[in-house]
Amino acid sequence: MARTKPTPSNGSQSPQPRGLYTGLFSAAELTALAAAAEAGSLAGEIELLRVLIRRATAAAGAVPEVDQLDSISRAIQVLTTSVRAQHVITGAAAANLQEALARALDEVANELGLGGTS
């Protein structure tokens, strides 16, 4: 059964997500998705992944079964990908690249006797 899209109570028309799966979301889920899109961050997802990894690790005990270890390993891979994506989203990756290039240029200039910028 498809769920209907919520309508704002104040009469304004806020942008509604569109897509193949939109009809499967509840009104609360659509609201949460809209808020997450506005935030432009994966911080909540990263926090959730860390909590789930911690719970899975605690539940596995001292000697995890192969399937538990596989699930935890996959979750860590997803966490790593999410942290990398967050790094790109925030522009930190670009800033780090710019700093690295500036340092490299300074080193080359110093080696050539041209003097660096620092």
C-alpha positions, 0 to 999 in steps of 0.5 A: 500500500502506497503512503500519501505525501504529507501536505504542510499545515501552514498552507505553503508548498515545500519541495517534496522529494520525487522518485521511484521510492517516494510513495513508500515513505511515511510523512515522518520519513519524508520530513526527516529526509527533507531535513537531512537534505538541507543539512548537507551532512552525513554526520547523523549517518556516521554516528548511527553506523558507529553505534551499530558497529559498537553494538554488533561488536559487543554482541559478537563477544570475544570470539565472533562467528564468521558471519558476525565478523563479516557483517562488522567488517562490511559495516566498517567499510560503509563507515569508511566510505561515509567518512570519506564522502563527508570529507569531500562534502565539507570541502576538507578534501579540497583544502587539504589538496590545496595545502599539499600543493602549496607545500610541494611548490614551496619545496620545489621553489626552495630547492631551485633557490627561488625561495618559497612563499613561507 
